[in-house]
Amino acid sequence: MPSSNETLRPIGDIAAQVGLSRDDIIPFGFYKAKIPLDVLYQRPRRAKLVLVTAITPTPPGEGKTTMSIGLTQALRRLGVDATVVLREPSLGPTFGVKGGATGGGASQIQPSTEINLHFTGDFHAITAAHNLLAALVDNELYHGARLSVNPGNVTWKRVLDVNDRALRHVVIGLGGSGQGVLRETGFDITAASEIMAAFTLSRDLPELQERISRMIVARDGGQFVSVNQIGAEGALTALLREALMPNLVQTSEGTPAIVHGGPFANIAHGCNSIVATEAGLRLSDIVITEAGFGADLGAEKFLDIKMPIAELHPGLAVVVVTLRALRYHGGQPLDQTERPDLEAIKRGMPNLERHLTNLKRFGLPAVVGINRFATDSEEEMAWVVDRLNRQEVPAAVADVFSQGGTGGRQLAEIVTQALQYSAPTVTPLYRTDMPIQEKIGIIARDIYGARSVEYGPDALVALSRIKRWDLENLRVCIAKTQYSLSDNPKLLGRPEDFVFHIRDIEVSRGAGYVVPLAGSMIRMPGLPKEPAAYRVSVDQTGEIFGVH
């Protein structure tokens, strides 16, 4: 057994903390388990829901997952029956830019290496289901038994859970007529798969199968071709049967954690699965969940997409900020952001304030958690807390990386106090009966701060097609850079009066939304010059190092 697991508690003990017996779970080894959906839905919802989001992040990230875990541990130390509900890590960032996504220091979900790698196989099941559909579509192009369309009108790509820029645009069917139909296509990363989106937005297997059946795989003249027309939804759902059950693990302090689903927030909707959130709501008193990147991405999509679909009622948002990010948005170069600079903090503060304003637009009250780093100065932290207090925004400094739950006690106290007096009416920004173009405009203007939206030729064609297909009632999931409120990653701080550029719009009918592609945003990331994969090694006992 790897030494990193020596202090972990058996998964049966973790299940007991949320009222589950050993017969209620399906163990995956000693420290992981799946929770069957029928076990969950026997229980009523009882928990209050807290959404953790963040300032516009810097490239290294601001520790939102670490803060979510640490806050949950702190609540448990206060005697609160709290559970953290998170997304699963993708192998793309794990071996690419950021490394693992299980928190850090004294606030991690465990067993972290296993979770960061194959976990319980959910991502592989989604990849397999997505690519089975791709293979069936190409088979129909070859045989023509159930589908007869121009190969150039096939819209369904393949996916892979690896950052691989060389696969963005590919030609398949090479080698002669016996090798399939020659055509251009490409790969997205698994986190951007519509199967992933439908998976995380489904309450049960019947709903998942119904969502899969609606997915569009090709265009045929002026109409679309969906999965149910070729009869593939049953096979795809079969591959996802066990994966749809949420995963139970634990934090560094033995606190229950539910980890399930993993869409990115910059290219998808960035939230864990509905069934995972349901598990938290039915098995604890306070659920701490997160949505990816800043409040302009994950939180907006949580509140405009996931919340109404799942009929959720969040009571509070926690906005995570680092002084490093404030300095960066105040003009300090990235390689100098560890150096205290109060003036840069002051210049960067409008970015945080924009995110707080955006949450108010939904009617969701917020508190701020300042993720403390060793290089932060007392003067800077005091200024930020005072500025927020004068705006009647509760704030607390937390050091959950070094101290675990102990370091998050003050934040946990203001969260419990805010929840005690908070019963907000939280509403989405737009109505689904609005035209797609109007919905995009509302998000771009009210959330990002844009003056106007400019559509490229492909986007205009897509808008016309969406209207012709009578799909204007779909929600909107904008794919854009996470590093700016705008579509330009170099436009930092709180940009205003800018033009927001949409170059194309993809339709995810099964997920229930369209995906406007803003700026140069792509759905298959590439690896950096020095990928995190080069840090990973395995010793002679089989213990893995460097996945963090």
C-alpha positions, 0 to 999 in steps of 0.5 A, a space after each residue: 500500500 502506498 505510504 500516502 494512503 497509510 492515514 486514510 480511513 476505510 471507505 465504510 467509515 466515511 460512508 457511516 458519517 453520511 448515514 450509509 451502511 456498507 451495504 449501501 455502497 459499492 467499494 472500489 478498493 479500500 478508499 473509494 466507493 460508488 453510491 447507487 442512485 436508488 440509495 440516494 433517492 430514498 432520502 429527502 434533500 435536507 442540506 443548504 447549498 454553498 457555491 464556491 467560485 473565484 476571481 478571474 484566475 492567474 495561470 497557476 490557479 487560485 486554490 478554489 478546490 483547496 479552499 472548498 475542501 478546507 472550508 468543509 473540514 473547518 465546518 466539520 470542526 465546528 460540528 456542522 454535518 458538511 460534505 464537499 462535492 467536486 468535479 473529477 480531475 481530467 488527465 489533460 491538465 494532470 499531465 499538462 499545465 496545472 498538474 492534479 486537481 485534488 486540492 493541496 497541502 492539508 486540504 486534499 481529497 484522498 487518495 489523491 493520486 488515484 483520483 487524479 489518474 484513473 479514479 473509478 473509470 468514469 472519464 474512460 466510460 464517457 470517452 468510450 461512449 462518445 467514440 462508440 458513437 463516432 465509430 457508428 456514424 462512420 460505419 453508417 457512412 460506409 454501409 449506409 444502412 441507417 444514415 445517408 448524409 454527405 460525409 462533410 456534414 457530419 458534426 460529431 468528432 471524437 474525444 480523448 482525455 489528453 491534451 493533444 493539439 495534433 488531433 484538433 484537425 485530422 483526416 480519417 479513412 485513408 488507405 483506400 475504400 476498404 478503410 472507411 470514408 475519407 473525410 476531415 474531422 477532429 478531436 476534442 478533449 473528453 471534458 468538452 464532450 457532449 456526453 460529459 455534459 449530458 452525463 453531468 446534467 442527468 438525474 438518472 439513467 432514463 434521463 441520460 438515455 433521453 438526452 443522448 438520443 437528442 444529440 445531433 451527429 450530422 446535418 442533412 439538407 436543412 435538417 439535423 440527424 440525431 442519435 435516435 435516428 440511428 438507434 445508438 442511445 441504448 448502447 451508449 447508455 449501457 457503457 455509462 450505467 455504472 459511471 453515473 453513480 457518484 463517487 465517495 472518497 474523503 478529505 485529508 481530515 477524513 471528511 466525506 467528499 463526493 467527486 463526480 463528473 468533470 466538464 471544464 468551465 471555459 469550454 463546457 459548463 464546469 460543474 460536477 454532476 447533478 447526481 453528486 449534488 443530489 447526494 450531498 443535499 440528501 446526505 448532509 446539512 451543508 454542501 460545499 460545491 464549486 464551479 470552475 474558474 471565475 464567477 463569469 464562467 463556472 458560477 454563471 453556468 451553474 446559475 443559468 444552466 445547472 441550477 434551473 435544470 436540477 431545481 437547486 436553491 443555493 443560499 450563498 456564494 464564496 468567492 475565492 481570491 488571492 492577493 497574487 491574482 489581485 496584483 496580477 490584475 493590477 498590472 504586476 507581471 506574472 513572475 513578480 506576483 508573489 512580491 507584496 505591492 499594495 498599489 497593484 492590489 488596489 488597481 486589481 480590486 475592481 476585478 473582484 468587485 465585478 464578480 461580486 456585482 455579477 453574483 448580485 445580479 442573480 440575487 445570490 449573496 456572497 462572502 469572500 475567502 482570501 486564500 493566504 500565501 506565505 508572501 502576502 503582507 498583513 498590510 495588503 490583507 487588512 486593506 482588502 478585508 477593510 475595503 470589502 467590509 465597507 461594501 458590506 461583504 463579509 471576508 475572511 483570510 484562510 490558510 487551509 493549505 498549511 493548516 487544513 480545517 483549522 486554517 479555515 475556521 474564520 471563513 467557516 464561521 462567516 459562512 454559517 452566520 450568512 446561511 443562518 440569515 440568508 434565504 435568497 431568491 436566486 434566478 437565472 439571467 435570462 428566460 429560455 424563450 428568448 432568442 439565442 442572440 439575446 441570451 448571448 448579449 445578456 451574458 456578454 454585457 451584464 456579466 463580462 461588461 462588453 459593449 456589444 457582441 460581434 458575430 463572425 460569418 460561421 456564427 451568423 450561419 449557425 444562428 440562422 440554422 438554430 432558428 430554422 431547427 427551432 432550437 432557440 429555447 436552448 440555454 447558452 454555454 459560452 466557451 471563452 478564455 478563463 484569464 479575462 472577463 473578455 474574450 482576450 486573455 491579455 485584457 486583465 482587470 475589469 475591462 469595459 466598453 469592449 467588443 465580445 467576439 463570437 466566431 462560431 456556435 456549436 449545438 449541444 441539443 442533448 445537453 440542452 444548450 448551445 456553445 458559442 466559441 469566443 475569440 480563439 477558444 478551442 476545445 482540445 488544449 495543447 501541452 506546454 513546453 514542459 508538461 507536468 507529465 515529466 514530473 511523474 515517476 514510479 518507484 520499484 514498489 509501485 508508488 507514484 510520485 509527482 502527480 499533484 
